[in-house]
């Protein structure tokens, strides 16, 4: 019987575990720090548009992870900046039901934003599946996760990396649908991951103060740089009209606990956690340098947020004017 080992107990990982628990899908949730300790002792406070439930989860601290078996599928739900450490930890762990078997032979599904994790996983794992997820989820308080997607939690596209579908990707999608997600497979997951990145490069603007006109202008510039860079790097981002599932009735519910302007990057800074900007705007900067495409706006955002993280995190002092000033130098 397939079991999903969910690596990372933040908004994505904990909500997956909550839905798997509620729908009878076998899983184990693995995390670290105060979040997983709280979940082990008190369960997860899981807020949905229909109400808030306290759910006991099959949770493990990273210091004492579950034993692995050959039927397991790993779901990597840590942030992009933590993926390399997680991959190193899990790759060579033994399989209990297989002589000399190791975790690197298991399927692993990468839920990270950006484009870096799939290739990193492929260095050790032989069966890598990329997942592009859209879900209005919030994790800013220990032991609490809110997901405002309605009626389904979110939209997930899954495909084997670097390309094609197979029986495993179909199984994962079937189980995600059973768990309450809109889900589909793609034979070219790189197109969906790059399409998500076009959106994610604007995430960091939620940390900056300024006028709506400034935000619109700088957001457009970030997006245009990203499109130019992705094209130069050989990516062809997918369009929403290419979806094979009907998402027209899906929305973020009102009064669901989800507020605009508080996406994953903002949440990390709010919690004082590490920043994913180097894998969002920084990915565009990297590809720009590799392919000779200027990326001044993305580089400015990366610099300013990097300094903010170095100085101790979110303090509300960043200004959109500072981005433009760096670009205009």
C-alpha positions as CSV (number, residue, x, y, z in Angstrom):
1,X,0.0,0.0,0.0
2,X,1.4,3.4,-1.0
3,X,2.3,5.7,1.9
4,X,3.2,9.4,1.4
5,X,6.0,10.7,3.5
6,X,5.6,14.4,3.7
7,X,8.8,16.2,4.3
8,X,8.1,19.7,5.7
9,X,5.3,20.7,8.1
10,X,4.6,24.2,6.8
11,X,1.5,25.5,5.0
12,X,1.7,23.0,2.1
13,X,2.9,19.9,4.0
14,X,0.7,20.3,7.0
15,X,-2.4,20.9,4.9
16,X,-1.6,17.9,2.7
17,X,-1.3,15.8,5.9
18,X,-4.6,17.2,7.2
19,X,-6.4,16.2,4.1
20,X,-4.8,12.8,3.9
21,X,-5.9,12.2,7.5
22,X,-9.4,13.3,6.8
23,X,-9.7,11.2,3.6
24,X,-8.0,8.0,4.8
25,X,-4.8,8.2,2.7
26,X,-1.7,6.7,4.3
27,X,0.9,9.3,5.2
28,X,3.6,10.4,7.6
29,X,4.3,14.0,8.3
30,X,7.9,14.9,9.1
31,X,9.0,18.3,10.4
32,X,11.3,20.1,12.8
33,X,11.2,22.7,15.5
34,X,8.3,24.2,17.3
35,X,5.7,23.4,14.6
36,X,6.1,19.7,14.5
37,X,6.4,19.5,18.3
38,X,3.2,21.4,18.7
39,X,1.5,19.1,16.1
40,X,2.7,16.0,17.9
41,X,1.4,17.2,21.3
42,X,-1.7,19.1,20.3
43,X,-2.6,18.2,16.7
44,X,-3.0,20.7,13.9
45,X,-5.4,23.6,13.9
46,X,-6.6,23.4,10.3
47,X,-8.7,26.3,9.1
48,X,-10.9,25.9,6.0
49,X,-13.8,28.0,4.6
50,X,-16.1,25.5,6.2
51,X,-14.6,26.0,9.7
52,X,-11.6,25.2,11.8
53,X,-10.8,21.7,13.0
54,X,-8.2,20.3,15.4
55,X,-6.8,17.3,13.7
56,X,-4.4,14.7,15.2
57,X,-1.7,13.8,12.7
58,X,0.8,11.0,12.2
59,X,3.7,13.3,12.8
60,X,7.4,12.7,13.3
61,X,10.2,15.0,14.4
62,X,13.2,15.0,11.9
63,X,15.4,13.8,14.8
64,X,13.4,10.6,14.8
65,X,12.0,10.1,11.3
66,X,9.8,7.2,10.2
67,X,11.4,4.1,8.7
68,X,11.0,3.9,5.0
69,X,9.8,1.1,2.8
70,X,9.9,0.5,-1.0
71,X,6.2,1.4,-1.4
72,X,6.7,4.9,0.0
73,X,6.4,8.1,-2.1
74,X,8.2,11.2,-0.7
75,X,6.5,14.6,-0.9
76,X,9.1,17.3,-0.5
77,X,7.3,20.4,0.8
78,X,10.0,22.4,2.5
79,X,10.9,25.8,1.0
80,X,13.3,26.0,-1.9
81,X,16.1,27.3,0.3
82,X,15.8,24.2,2.5
83,X,15.5,21.6,-0.3
84,X,19.2,20.8,-0.6
85,X,19.6,20.0,3.1
86,X,16.5,17.8,3.0
87,X,17.6,16.0,-0.1
88,X,21.0,15.2,1.5
89,X,19.3,14.0,4.7
90,X,16.8,11.6,2.9
91,X,18.7,10.3,-0.2
92,X,20.6,7.5,1.4
93,X,18.3,6.5,4.3
94,X,17.8,2.7,4.2
95,X,14.6,0.9,3.1
96,X,13.5,-1.5,5.8
97,X,11.9,-4.0,3.4
98,X,14.7,-4.2,0.8
99,X,18.3,-5.4,1.3
100,X,20.7,-2.6,0.5
101,X,17.7,-0.4,-0.7
102,X,17.9,3.4,-0.1
103,X,15.4,6.2,-0.3
104,X,17.0,7.6,-3.5
105,X,15.3,4.8,-5.4
106,X,11.8,6.0,-4.2
107,X,9.7,8.5,-6.2
108,X,10.1,12.0,-4.8
109,X,7.7,14.9,-5.6
110,X,9.1,18.4,-5.4
111,X,6.5,21.1,-4.5
112,X,9.0,24.0,-4.4
113,X,8.6,27.3,-6.1
114,X,11.3,28.2,-8.6
115,X,13.2,25.9,-11.0
116,X,16.2,24.6,-8.9
117,X,14.9,21.7,-6.8
118,X,14.0,19.2,-9.5
119,X,17.6,19.1,-11.0
120,X,19.0,19.0,-7.5
121,X,16.8,16.0,-6.6
122,X,17.8,14.2,-9.8
123,X,21.4,14.2,-8.7
124,X,20.6,11.5,-6.2
125,X,16.9,10.4,-6.8
126,X,16.2,8.4,-9.9
127,X,12.4,9.1,-10.0
128,X,11.7,12.8,-9.6
129,X,8.3,14.3,-10.1
130,X,7.7,18.1,-10.2
131,X,4.6,19.6,-8.7
132,X,3.3,23.1,-9.4
133,X,0.8,24.0,-6.7
134,X,-1.5,27.0,-6.5
135,X,-3.2,27.2,-3.1
136,X,-4.1,30.2,-0.9
137,X,-2.5,28.9,2.3
138,X,-1.1,30.6,5.4
139,X,1.3,29.5,8.1
140,X,2.3,32.3,10.4
141,X,1.4,30.8,13.9
142,X,2.8,27.7,15.4
143,X,0.4,24.8,15.1
144,X,-2.0,26.6,12.8
145,X,-2.5,26.4,9.1
146,X,-5.3,28.1,7.0
147,X,-6.2,27.2,3.4
148,X,-8.8,29.4,1.7
149,X,-9.2,27.5,-1.6
150,X,-12.9,26.7,-2.3
151,X,-14.3,24.2,-2.9
152,X,-11.0,22.4,-3.4
153,X,-7.9,23.4,-1.5
154,X,-5.8,24.2,-4.6
155,X,-4.7,23.3,-8.1
156,X,-1.8,20.9,-8.6
157,X,0.0,19.9,-11.7
158,X,2.3,16.9,-11.5
159,X,4.7,15.4,-14.1
160,X,7.9,13.4,-14.1
161,X,11.0,15.5,-14.4
162,X,12.3,16.5,-16.9
163,X,9.4,15.2,-19.0
164,X,6.6,12.7,-19.5
165,X,4.0,11.0,-17.4
166,X,3.9,7.5,-16.0
167,X,1.8,5.4,-13.7
168,X,3.3,7.0,-10.6
169,X,2.3,10.5,-11.7
170,X,-1.2,9.3,-12.4
171,X,-1.4,7.6,-9.0
172,X,-0.2,10.8,-7.2
173,X,-2.8,12.9,-9.1
174,X,-5.6,10.4,-8.3
175,X,-4.8,10.6,-4.6
176,X,-4.5,14.4,-4.6
177,X,-8.0,14.5,-6.2
178,X,-9.3,12.1,-3.5
179,X,-7.7,14.4,-0.9
180,X,-9.6,17.4,-2.1
181,X,-7.4,19.1,-4.7
182,X,-7.9,19.9,-8.3
183,X,-5.1,17.9,-9.9
184,X,-3.8,17.0,-13.3
185,X,-0.7,15.5,-14.9
186,X,1.6,17.1,-17.4
187,X,4.1,15.6,-19.8
188,X,6.2,18.8,-19.5
189,X,6.2,19.9,-15.9
190,X,9.0,22.5,-16.6
191,X,6.4,24.6,-18.4
192,X,4.1,24.7,-15.4
193,X,7.0,25.4,-13.0
194,X,8.2,28.3,-15.1
195,X,4.7,29.7,-15.4
196,X,4.4,29.7,-11.6
197,X,7.8,31.5,-11.4
198,X,6.4,34.3,-13.6
199,X,3.9,34.9,-10.8
200,X,6.3,34.3,-7.9
201,X,8.8,37.0,-8.9
202,X,6.3,39.5,-7.6
203,X,5.9,37.9,-4.2
204,X,8.6,39.9,-2.6
205,X,6.8,43.2,-3.4
206,X,4.5,42.4,-0.5
207,X,7.4,43.3,1.8
208,X,7.7,46.9,0.3
209,X,5.7,50.0,1.0
210,X,4.7,52.4,-1.8
211,X,1.9,53.5,-4.1
212,X,-0.2,51.2,-6.2
213,X,1.3,52.8,-9.3
214,X,4.8,52.0,-8.1
215,X,3.8,48.4,-7.3
216,X,2.2,47.9,-10.7
217,X,5.1,49.4,-12.6
218,X,7.8,47.5,-10.8
219,X,5.7,44.3,-10.8
220,X,5.4,44.6,-14.6
221,X,9.1,45.1,-14.9
222,X,9.9,42.0,-12.8
223,X,7.5,39.9,-14.9
224,X,8.9,41.2,-18.2
225,X,12.5,40.4,-17.1
226,X,11.4,36.9,-16.1
227,X,9.7,36.3,-19.4
228,X,12.8,37.5,-21.3
229,X,15.1,35.3,-19.3
230,X,13.0,32.2,-19.4
231,X,12.7,32.5,-23.2
232,X,16.5,32.9,-23.5
233,X,16.9,29.8,-21.3
234,X,14.6,27.7,-23.5
235,X,11.5,27.7,-21.3
236,X,8.1,28.0,-22.7
237,X,5.8,28.8,-19.7
238,X,2.4,27.1,-19.8
239,X,-0.8,29.1,-20.3
240,X,-3.9,28.6,-18.1
241,X,-5.9,27.7,-21.2
242,X,-3.8,24.5,-21.5
243,X,-5.2,23.0,-18.3
244,X,-7.0,19.7,-18.8
245,X,-9.2,20.2,-15.8
246,X,-12.0,22.8,-15.2
247,X,-10.8,25.3,-12.6
248,X,-13.5,28.0,-13.4
249,X,-15.4,27.4,-10.2
250,X,-12.3,27.5,-7.9
251,X,-11.7,30.6,-5.8
252,X,-10.3,31.9,-2.6
253,X,-13.3,32.0,-0.2
254,X,-14.1,35.3,1.5
255,X,-13.6,35.4,5.3
256,X,-11.4,32.3,5.0
257,X,-8.5,33.7,7.0
258,X,-6.5,34.4,3.8
259,X,-5.7,38.0,3.1
260,X,-4.2,39.4,-0.1
261,X,-0.7,40.6,0.1
262,X,0.4,37.8,2.4
263,X,1.9,35.1,0.2
264,X,4.6,32.6,1.1
265,X,7.5,35.1,0.9
266,X,5.8,37.5,3.2
267,X,4.8,34.7,5.6
268,X,8.5,33.5,5.9
269,X,9.6,37.0,6.8
270,X,6.7,37.4,9.2
271,X,7.8,34.2,11.0
272,X,11.4,35.2,11.0
273,X,12.2,32.2,8.8
274,X,14.7,32.0,6.0
275,X,14.0,33.7,2.6
276,X,13.1,32.0,-0.7
277,X,13.8,35.1,-2.7
278,X,17.2,33.8,-3.9
279,X,15.2,30.9,-5.6
280,X,12.6,33.2,-7.1
281,X,14.0,36.6,-8.2
282,X,17.4,35.1,-7.7
283,X,16.6,32.3,-10.2
284,X,15.8,35.0,-12.8
285,X,19.1,36.8,-12.0
286,X,21.0,33.5,-12.3
287,X,19.5,32.7,-15.7
288,X,20.0,36.3,-16.8
289,X,23.7,36.1,-16.1
290,X,24.0,32.7,-17.8
291,X,22.2,33.9,-20.9
292,X,23.3,37.5,-21.1
293,X,19.9,39.1,-20.3
294,X,19.9,42.1,-18.0
295,X,17.7,41.7,-14.9
296,X,18.1,45.0,-12.9
297,X,14.7,44.9,-11.2
298,X,15.0,41.3,-10.0
299,X,18.5,41.9,-8.9
300,X,17.4,45.0,-6.9
301,X,14.7,43.0,-5.1
302,X,17.1,40.2,-4.4
303,X,19.6,42.6,-2.9
304,X,17.2,44.5,-0.7
305,X,15.4,41.4,0.7
306,X,18.8,39.7,1.2
307,X,19.9,42.6,3.3
308,X,16.6,42.6,5.2
309,X,17.0,38.9,6.1
310,X,20.6,39.5,7.1
311,X,19.5,42.3,9.4
312,X,17.0,40.1,11.2
313,X,13.9,39.9,9.2
314,X,10.6,41.7,8.6
315,X,10.4,45.3,10.0
316,X,8.3,47.1,7.4
317,X,11.0,49.5,6.4
318,X,11.5,48.5,2.7
319,X,10.2,51.0,0.1
320,X,9.4,50.4,-3.5
321,X,11.3,53.7,-4.3
322,X,14.5,51.9,-3.1
323,X,14.0,49.3,-5.9
324,X,13.7,52.0,-8.5
325,X,16.7,53.9,-7.1
326,X,18.9,50.8,-7.4
327,X,17.7,50.3,-11.0
328,X,18.4,53.9,-11.9
329,X,21.9,54.0,-10.6
